[in-house]
Amino acid sequence: MNLEKIYYDNKIVKAFIIATVVFGIVGMTVGLLAAIQLFYPLFNFDLPYTTFGRIRPLHTNAVIFAFVGNAMFAGVYYSMQRLLKTRMYSDRLSWIHFWGWQLIILAAAITLPLGITTSKEYAELEWPIDIAIALVWVVFGWNMIATILIRRERHMYVAIWFYIATFITVAVLHIVNSFEMPVSLFKSYSWYAGVQDALVQWWYGHNAVAFFLTTPYLGMMYYFLPKAANRPVYSYRLSIIHFWSLIFIYIWAGPHHLLYTSLPDWAQSLGVVFSVMLIAPSWGGMLNGLFTLRGAWDRVREDPVLKFMVVAVTAYGMATLEGPLLSLKNVNAIAHFTDWIVAHVHVGGLGWNGFLIFGILYWLVPRMWATKLYSVSLANAHFWLGTLGIVFYAIPMYTAGVVQSLMWQEFNPEGFLTYQNFLETTTKIMPLYILRAIGGGLYLIGVFVMAYNLLKTALAGNFIANEKAEVAPLAPATTGGSWHHVLEGKPVLFSVLSLVAILIGGAIELVPTFLIKSNVPTIASVKPYTPLELHGRDLYIREGCVSCHTQMVRPFRSEVLRYDPQHGEYSKSGEYVYDHPFLWGSKRTGPDLQRVGQKYADSWHFRHMLTPAEVSNGSTMPAYPWLFEQQIDKNSTGPKIAALRKVGVPYPPGYEEQANADLDRQAKKIADGLRTEGYEIMPTAEIVALIAYLQRLGVDIKAEKVAANNGKP
Amino acid sequence: MYKEVLRSIHNIEVWPLISVIIFFIFFLALLWWALTAKQAFIKRMSHLPLEDGTPTITDATNQLEV
């Protein structure tokens, strides 16, 4: 047989590797800063750009899309060429993809600290960047599918299937979740409101974990683990079952992020059932990975690459057992809104993604630079720093989550809450926050050690920009064989079937909620926000208040008693019909705010936003001094009203003309009230709008109760 | 709540039925394929990562011999 000489493109892989290491360091450093801010508020620096609410999305976006994203592309570009025995279809597309992705990261790094955010978790970037993401993603997919079409290997290895599923599903998720109505270049409102927005967001959020952090990495596991162990995967049959059942089931499980919320019960139950079912394919995949090392465990002791990979796959197994358990309603009732969830995602992020990336980098860099790793002992040191880092991170966070949750729910013998003041439950876990930062710090030091080691390795070697290979030309298609045999030879059909598999789950989850009005029972007394409150709500979004404060009182006695003792109302879906976007939140570092309206005087909020620790002794909330100096952007009032009307908020026609007059009236009233208590403030200061919004929260449903009781509260 | 929701969709009772059927067929087909695939094909596929036309040299510490 005539062998063809071809060259694999290593240059693009090198670029993505450098980006991975650089953004890994950046993203984790920002994460460490956020961790320190939680127990040492001084590190918010009293600057808008560095407060926790803006730093936290910067951290999550940097590690997910910049660190894990770039590493994914490095792994995909390296393995795909070799599995398909061809260079990438187009070097130009590869480089457009690379620079496009880095520009998006740059845009995120600028806009998020500026407070330009949609507030939807892991989808915070505003609409122009969303469009850029979609375009760059299409370039990636185009290059990938075209490469598959020019392959010299008739059948697609299982890793390629995972890459195809990643491309298709992330495209669908990103587009559906990013429907938004632009107000200006840097501001938009989610197309969806309240419950529907929450459902779409967590359908997206859950599956972003599935198809950005999991499927591409499973593909990489199926390629790099056999390479590093120098033996084929344990069971190829199992990998087929793993792939199809995983992508089929994953997409249904999103509602488990919304248990006990105002989401309809049937959707919650659907999420629970599918989450439990997910254990099967996830563990099938994990065991397939670990069993690949059968007979090679002696090498795991010697080889840092295999060490990292074994811990990565084990962490994957732990996180995917924990996930379904957290989806059980009784477990979720304890864990939701607490640091338990933070621990869970970091076992996945630091353990599974991080360690698999490190293992792959230690394997790739010596090969691409045709040399030996500079120091195996430094790699081993990194391994132990990283492992200890994960342990020091996760254990305090699990403890903090359980401790705080039990404190929220504890009653004294008289039937009152033992810890009436929410702050007590946060100050109690501060020592654990300090331990967590130490864990994160250890992990970050490990990454620095790796960066040094990889740099020294690269400097000692000679980079092979184009790696020569001798491969056989594409064999003619064989006729007959089983259907999957045929399917693996037809990448386009394969992609369409993957798309169908994920759309079935997505459609059954989303469609009923959207079609049926009765899914969101209306509450007559719930009215759209006034222009001033709307501005306040946008400030709440800009400052990232949703990072620490939920707006979702769950139907538990402990929560109703804590947040609405007077009326006893948990959150109803009808309360959120004008919330574009929803602001339910996913973590309570501070108390829930859904019923905070009229609970405190305006002057309390005024002082609290300026000096939180003086008003609430021991509070770790950042101060927001700039809200007292910056002015409300009244020019945007009209466009905001118009945009919201387009997505269904019933502002009367022409209201944008008089909106600013209403705004001024309400603002003056608040400023006058503050003056009588001795606080001088311009009515146009941003703090006035924020106070108006906070005082509105949960007031509508109380009004209905008052009306039902013939005017008595 | 959920009865009310289900009632208001036309023929909602077929939704769960359809999903069960889709699942069942899907998994049976998958299992059938995985169990009946030819051993030679499975073996060839699982060796793909190890045969990419470039030399594979690995020692105990997974370092290239240079």
Contacts between the chains, C-beta under 8 A, distances in Angstrom:
chain1	res1	chain2	res2	distance
A	3	B	53	7.9
A	6	B	53	7.5
A	8	B	54	7.7
A	79	B	49	7.5
A	82	B	49	7.5
A	82	B	52	3.6
A	82	B	53	7.8
A	82	B	54	7.4
A	83	B	48	5.9
A	83	B	49	6.6
A	83	B	52	7.2
A	85	B	52	6.7
A	85	B	53	6.3
A	153	B	48	6.9
A	155	B	45	6.2
A	155	B	48	7.9
A	157	B	45	6.3
A	157	B	48	4.5
A	157	B	49	6.7
A	158	B	45	7.7
A	159	B	49	7.6
A	222	B	49	7.7
A	223	B	49	5.1
A	226	B	46	7.8
A	226	B	49	4.9
A	226	B	50	6.5
A	227	B	49	5.5
A	227	B	50	7.1
A	227	B	56	8.0
A	228	B	62	5.8
A	230	B	50	7.1
A	230	B	56	6.9
A	230	B	58	4.8
A	231	B	50	7.8
A	232	B	43	7.8
A	232	B	46	3.9
A	232	B	47	5.2
A	232	B	49	7.6
A	232	B	50	6.6
A	233	B	46	5.3
A	233	B	49	8.0
A	236	B	42	4.8
A	236	B	43	7.9
A	236	B	45	5.3
A	236	B	46	4.1
A	237	B	34	4.4
A	237	B	35	7.3
A	237	B	37	6.5
A	237	B	42	6.2
A	238	B	34	7.7
A	240	B	30	7.2
A	240	B	33	7.2
A	240	B	34	5.2
A	240	B	37	7.9
A	241	B	30	5.9
A	241	B	31	7.1
A	241	B	34	5.3
A	244	B	26	7.5
A	244	B	30	5.3
A	245	B	27	7.1
A	245	B	30	7.1
A	248	B	23	7.9
A	248	B	26	6.6
A	264	B	1	6.0
A	264	B	2	6.1
A	264	B	5	5.8
A	265	B	1	5.6
A	265	B	2	4.9
A	266	B	1	8.0
A	266	B	2	3.9
A	266	B	5	6.3
A	266	B	6	7.1
A	299	B	60	5.9
A	299	B	62	7.5
A	302	B	60	5.1
A	302	B	61	5.2
A	303	B	60	7.0
A	303	B	61	5.3
A	303	B	62	4.3
A	304	B	61	7.9
A	304	B	62	7.8
A	305	B	62	4.7
A	306	B	62	6.8
A	363	B	62	6.5
A	366	B	63	6.1
A	366	B	64	5.7
A	367	B	64	6.2
A	370	B	64	6.9
A	370	B	66	6.9
A	371	B	64	7.0
A	371	B	66	5.9
A	372	B	63	4.6
A	372	B	64	6.2
A	372	B	66	5.8
A	373	B	63	5.7
A	376	B	61	5.8
A	376	B	63	7.5
A	467	B	54	6.2
A	468	B	54	7.5
A	469	B	52	6.3
A	469	B	53	3.3
A	469	B	54	4.9
A	470	B	53	5.1
A	471	B	52	7.7
A	471	B	53	4.1
A	481	B	38	7.9
A	481	B	41	7.6
A	482	B	33	5.7
A	482	B	36	6.6
A	482	B	37	6.1
A	482	B	38	7.9
A	483	B	29	7.8
A	483	B	33	6.6
A	484	B	33	4.7
A	484	B	37	7.1
A	485	B	37	7.2
A	485	B	41	6.4
A	501	B	26	8.0
A	504	B	19	7.5
A	504	B	22	6.3
A	508	B	15	6.5
A	508	B	19	5.9
A	512	B	5	6.7
A	512	B	9	6.1
A	512	B	12	7.6
A	512	B	15	7.5
A	515	B	9	6.6
A	516	B	5	5.8
A	516	B	8	5.4
A	516	B	9	6.1
A	517	B	8	7.9
A	518	B	4	5.7
A	518	B	5	6.0
A	518	B	8	5.2
A	519	B	5	5.5
